[in-house]
Amino acid sequence: MPLFGAHMSIAGALSNAVSASVELGCQTVQIFTKFQKAWDSKPLREEDVSAFRSAVEAAGLRFVTAHDSYLINLASPDDALYQKSIDALTDEMNRAEALGLSYLVAHPGSHNGSGEAAGLARIAAGLDVVHERCRRFNVTILLETTAGQGSALGDRFEHLSAIIHATRDPDRLGVCLDTCHIFAAGYPLRTEEEYAATFAEFDRVIDLDRLKLFHVNDSEGALGSHVDRHAGIGLGEIGRNAFRCLVTDPRFSDRPMILETPKEDADGNPMDPVNLQLLRNFANGE
């Protein structure tokens, strides 16, 4: 069975995300290591790092992951923003490494009018700088598939392949596949045949061995809408069948699968337990 988890808040203490995951019976977790919509952050305190690492070990969580700041844009044609983004991603790497994390998920970036080719080259060059600054780190950057809103790159598998193979050290990169994003980008998933064809295309263009983690989300937007709006499992345009295919796919039985679905329903009821139970039921053949 895959390793199920959710994105958890670190409000109050980093280790709170671990305890919340344990309460939900998770095997993995994703966090932000700082406020995701701010450039600056306080350095991690040694006691907080120690408490977090101890909590992860005690809980037996695997493939613990961070998501980087939404402000980072390695594809930006603006030199000041580009350098700021490289510095910020380096800081994210340092924080993830200190916490003993396996992965750091990163959106590729938006070219903001410079064009796909220029944006992709910019991202690869920026990743090379970050890797040079973070030699011998254990944490791996995972490039996330995107819905392709505006000038965002990463909505085509070819974008991620181009970035990876343009870097000097492609083995230090992997991919995070977001089900909502690829569906909104135009990759169908609803039927067994569509699911098989989409993952065959991923394997052809990128290689399934590079697919290290999933964000498991339904989509409010229609197929090919390029609308990045997550929905609860089975409550969007993708539907339950795709998720049943995913969690029973033997190729992904050891992969972490992270919920980024809405935390509450319209009445304020918590939805992580509901969505996680659905995935477990699917995995158990129910």
C-alpha positions as CSV (number, residue, x, y, z in Angstrom):
1,M,0.0,0.0,0.0
2,P,1.3,3.5,-0.7
3,L,2.4,5.8,2.1
4,F,-0.5,8.2,2.7
5,G,-0.2,11.6,4.3
6,A,-1.3,15.2,4.1
7,H,0.1,18.7,4.1
8,M,0.1,19.7,7.8
9,S,0.5,23.1,9.5
10,I,3.6,23.8,11.6
11,A,1.7,26.5,13.6
12,G,2.9,26.5,17.2
13,A,5.8,24.1,16.5
14,L,7.3,22.2,13.7
15,S,6.7,18.9,15.6
16,N,2.9,19.7,15.7
17,A,2.7,18.6,12.0
18,V,4.1,15.2,13.1
19,S,1.6,14.7,15.9
20,A,-1.3,15.7,13.7
21,S,-0.1,13.2,11.1
22,V,0.0,10.4,13.8
23,E,-3.5,11.2,14.8
24,L,-4.7,10.6,11.3
25,G,-2.7,7.4,11.0
26,C,-0.4,8.7,8.3
27,Q,2.9,7.2,7.2
28,T,4.3,10.4,5.7
29,V,3.8,14.2,5.9
30,Q,4.5,17.4,4.0
31,I,5.1,20.8,5.6
32,F,6.2,24.3,4.9
33,T,9.4,25.0,6.9
34,K,8.4,28.7,7.0
35,F,5.6,31.1,6.0
36,Q,5.1,30.3,2.3
37,K,4.2,33.8,1.2
38,A,7.2,35.7,2.7
39,W,10.8,36.0,1.5
40,D,12.3,36.4,4.9
41,S,12.2,33.8,7.7
42,K,13.7,33.3,11.1
43,P,16.5,30.8,11.3
44,L,15.5,27.4,12.6
45,R,16.2,27.0,16.3
46,E,18.3,24.0,17.3
47,E,15.8,22.9,19.8
48,D,13.0,23.0,17.3
49,V,15.0,21.0,14.8
50,S,15.9,18.4,17.4
51,A,12.2,18.1,18.6
52,F,11.0,17.7,15.0
53,R,13.6,15.0,14.1
54,S,12.9,13.1,17.3
55,A,9.1,13.3,16.6
56,V,9.5,12.0,13.1
57,E,11.7,9.1,14.2
58,A,9.3,8.2,17.0
59,A,6.3,8.3,14.6
60,G,8.1,6.2,12.0
61,L,7.2,8.6,9.2
62,R,9.0,8.1,5.9
63,F,9.8,10.4,3.0
64,V,9.0,13.5,5.0
65,T,8.7,16.4,2.6
66,A,8.7,20.2,2.5
67,H,7.1,22.5,-0.1
68,D,9.0,25.6,-1.0
69,S,7.8,29.2,-1.0
70,Y,5.2,30.2,-3.6
71,L,7.2,33.4,-4.2
72,I,10.2,31.6,-5.7
73,N,10.4,31.9,-9.5
74,L,13.5,30.4,-11.1
75,A,12.1,31.1,-14.6
76,S,11.8,34.9,-14.0
77,P,13.5,37.1,-16.7
78,D,13.9,39.8,-14.0
79,D,17.5,39.5,-12.8
80,A,16.7,40.8,-9.3
81,L,13.8,38.4,-8.7
82,Y,15.8,35.5,-10.3
83,Q,18.7,36.0,-7.9
84,K,16.3,36.4,-5.0
85,S,14.6,33.2,-6.0
86,I,18.0,31.3,-6.1
87,D,18.9,32.6,-2.7
88,A,15.4,31.6,-1.3
89,L,15.6,28.1,-2.8
90,T,19.1,27.7,-1.3
91,D,17.6,28.7,2.1
92,E,14.8,26.2,1.7
93,M,17.3,23.5,0.9
94,N,19.3,24.3,4.0
95,R,16.2,24.2,6.2
96,A,15.1,20.9,4.7
97,E,18.5,19.4,5.1
98,A,18.7,20.5,8.7
99,L,15.3,18.9,9.4
100,G,16.4,15.6,7.8
101,L,13.8,15.7,5.1
102,S,13.8,13.5,2.0
103,Y,12.3,15.9,-0.5
104,L,11.7,19.6,-1.3
105,V,8.9,20.1,-3.7
106,A,9.3,23.1,-6.0
107,H,7.1,24.7,-8.7
108,P,9.3,25.2,-11.8
109,G,8.4,28.8,-12.3
110,S,6.7,31.2,-14.8
111,H,8.5,32.8,-17.7
112,N,6.4,36.0,-17.6
113,G,6.6,36.7,-21.3
114,S,10.2,35.6,-22.0
115,G,9.0,32.4,-23.6
116,E,9.1,28.7,-22.8
117,A,12.7,28.0,-24.0
118,A,14.2,31.0,-22.1
119,G,12.2,30.1,-19.0
120,L,13.2,26.4,-19.0
121,A,16.9,27.3,-19.5
122,R,16.7,29.8,-16.7
123,I,15.3,27.2,-14.3
124,A,18.0,24.7,-15.1
125,A,20.7,27.2,-14.6
126,G,19.2,28.3,-11.3
127,L,19.0,24.7,-10.1
128,D,22.7,24.3,-11.0
129,V,23.6,27.2,-8.7
130,V,21.5,25.8,-5.9
131,H,23.0,22.4,-6.2
132,E,26.5,23.9,-6.3
133,R,25.8,25.7,-3.0
134,C,24.2,22.6,-1.5
135,R,26.8,19.9,-2.3
136,R,26.5,16.5,-0.6
137,F,23.0,17.3,0.7
138,N,20.7,14.4,1.1
139,V,17.5,16.2,0.3
140,T,16.2,16.0,-3.3
141,I,14.4,18.7,-5.2
142,L,11.2,17.4,-6.8
143,L,9.9,19.5,-9.7
144,E,6.1,19.6,-9.5
145,T,3.8,19.3,-12.4
146,T,1.6,22.4,-12.8
147,A,-1.8,23.3,-14.3
148,G,-0.2,25.8,-16.6
149,Q,-2.0,28.9,-15.4
150,G,-0.7,32.1,-17.1
151,S,2.9,31.6,-18.1
152,A,3.6,28.9,-15.6
153,L,5.9,26.1,-16.9
154,G,5.6,22.5,-16.0
155,D,2.2,21.7,-17.4
156,R,3.8,19.5,-20.1
157,F,5.9,16.5,-19.2
158,E,8.3,17.7,-21.8
159,H,9.0,20.9,-19.7
160,L,10.2,18.9,-16.7
161,S,12.2,16.5,-18.9
162,A,13.9,19.5,-20.5
163,I,14.8,21.1,-17.2
164,I,16.2,17.9,-15.7
165,H,18.4,17.0,-18.7
166,A,19.7,20.6,-19.0
167,T,21.1,20.5,-15.5
168,R,24.7,19.4,-14.7
169,D,23.5,16.9,-12.1
170,P,20.1,15.5,-13.3
171,D,20.3,12.6,-10.8
172,R,19.7,15.1,-8.0
173,L,16.2,15.9,-9.3
174,G,12.9,14.0,-9.3
175,V,9.3,14.8,-10.0
176,C,6.2,15.4,-7.9
177,L,3.1,14.6,-9.8
178,D,-0.1,16.5,-8.8
179,T,-3.2,14.7,-10.1
180,C,-5.3,17.9,-10.1
181,H,-2.5,19.8,-12.0
182,I,-1.9,17.2,-14.8
183,F,-5.7,16.8,-15.3
184,A,-6.2,20.6,-15.6
185,A,-3.2,20.7,-17.9
186,G,-4.9,18.3,-20.3
187,Y,-3.8,14.8,-19.3
188,P,-6.9,12.6,-18.9
189,L,-7.3,10.2,-16.0
190,R,-10.9,9.2,-15.6
191,T,-11.0,5.8,-17.1
192,E,-8.5,2.9,-16.8
193,E,-7.5,3.4,-20.4
194,E,-6.9,7.2,-19.9
195,Y,-5.0,6.5,-16.7
196,A,-2.8,4.0,-18.4
197,A,-2.1,6.2,-21.4
198,T,-1.2,9.2,-19.3
199,F,1.3,7.3,-17.2
200,A,2.7,5.6,-20.3
201,E,3.3,9.1,-21.6
202,F,5.0,10.2,-18.4
203,D,7.2,7.2,-18.6
204,R,8.1,7.8,-22.2
205,V,8.9,11.5,-21.7
206,I,10.4,11.6,-18.2
207,D,10.7,8.0,-16.8
208,L,8.6,6.7,-14.0
209,D,11.7,6.1,-11.9
210,R,11.9,9.9,-11.5
211,L,8.4,10.1,-10.1
212,K,9.1,10.2,-6.3
213,L,5.9,11.6,-4.8
214,F,2.3,12.4,-5.6
215,H,0.0,15.2,-4.6
216,V,-3.4,13.5,-4.6
217,N,-6.1,16.0,-5.4
218,D,-9.3,16.0,-7.4
219,S,-9.9,19.0,-9.6
220,E,-12.6,21.7,-9.6
221,G,-11.5,22.7,-13.1
222,A,-12.3,20.7,-16.2
223,L,-9.9,18.6,-18.3
224,G,-7.5,21.0,-20.0
225,S,-8.9,24.1,-18.2
226,H,-5.5,25.1,-16.8
227,V,-7.3,26.0,-13.6
228,D,-5.4,25.1,-10.4
229,R,-8.2,24.5,-7.9
230,H,-8.1,21.4,-5.7
231,A,-11.2,19.4,-4.7
232,G,-11.8,16.5,-2.3
233,I,-11.3,13.0,-3.6
234,G,-14.2,12.1,-5.8
235,L,-15.8,15.6,-5.5
236,G,-14.3,17.1,-8.6
237,E,-14.0,16.6,-12.4
238,I,-11.5,13.7,-12.1
239,G,-13.8,11.3,-10.0
240,R,-13.0,8.4,-7.8
241,N,-12.0,5.8,-10.5
242,A,-8.6,7.5,-11.2
243,F,-7.7,7.5,-7.5
244,R,-8.6,3.8,-7.2
245,C,-6.3,3.1,-10.2
246,L,-3.5,5.2,-8.6
247,V,-3.5,3.7,-5.1
248,T,-3.7,0.1,-6.4
249,D,-1.0,0.6,-9.1
250,P,1.8,-1.8,-8.1
251,R,4.4,0.5,-9.6
252,F,3.6,3.1,-6.9
253,S,3.1,0.8,-3.9
254,D,6.1,2.4,-2.1
255,R,5.5,6.0,-3.1
256,P,4.4,8.8,-0.7
257,M,1.0,10.2,-1.6
258,I,0.2,13.6,0.0
259,L,-3.3,15.2,0.2
260,E,-3.5,18.9,-0.6
261,T,-7.3,18.8,-0.7
262,P,-9.5,21.4,1.2
263,K,-9.1,20.9,4.9
264,E,-12.9,21.5,5.7
265,D,-16.2,21.1,4.0
266,A,-18.8,23.9,3.7
267,D,-20.0,23.2,7.2
268,G,-16.5,23.3,8.8
269,N,-16.1,19.6,9.2
270,P,-12.5,18.3,8.9
271,M,-12.0,16.5,5.5
272,D,-8.5,15.1,5.8
273,P,-9.8,12.0,7.7
274,V,-12.5,11.5,5.1
275,N,-10.2,11.8,2.1
276,L,-7.5,9.6,3.7
277,Q,-10.1,6.9,4.5
278,L,-11.3,6.9,0.9
279,L,-7.8,6.3,-0.3
280,R,-7.3,3.5,2.2
281,N,-10.6,1.9,1.2
282,F,-9.6,2.1,-2.5
283,A,-6.2,0.5,-1.7
284,N,-7.9,-2.3,0.1
285,G,-10.2,-3.0,-2.8
286,E,-13.3,-1.5,-1.3
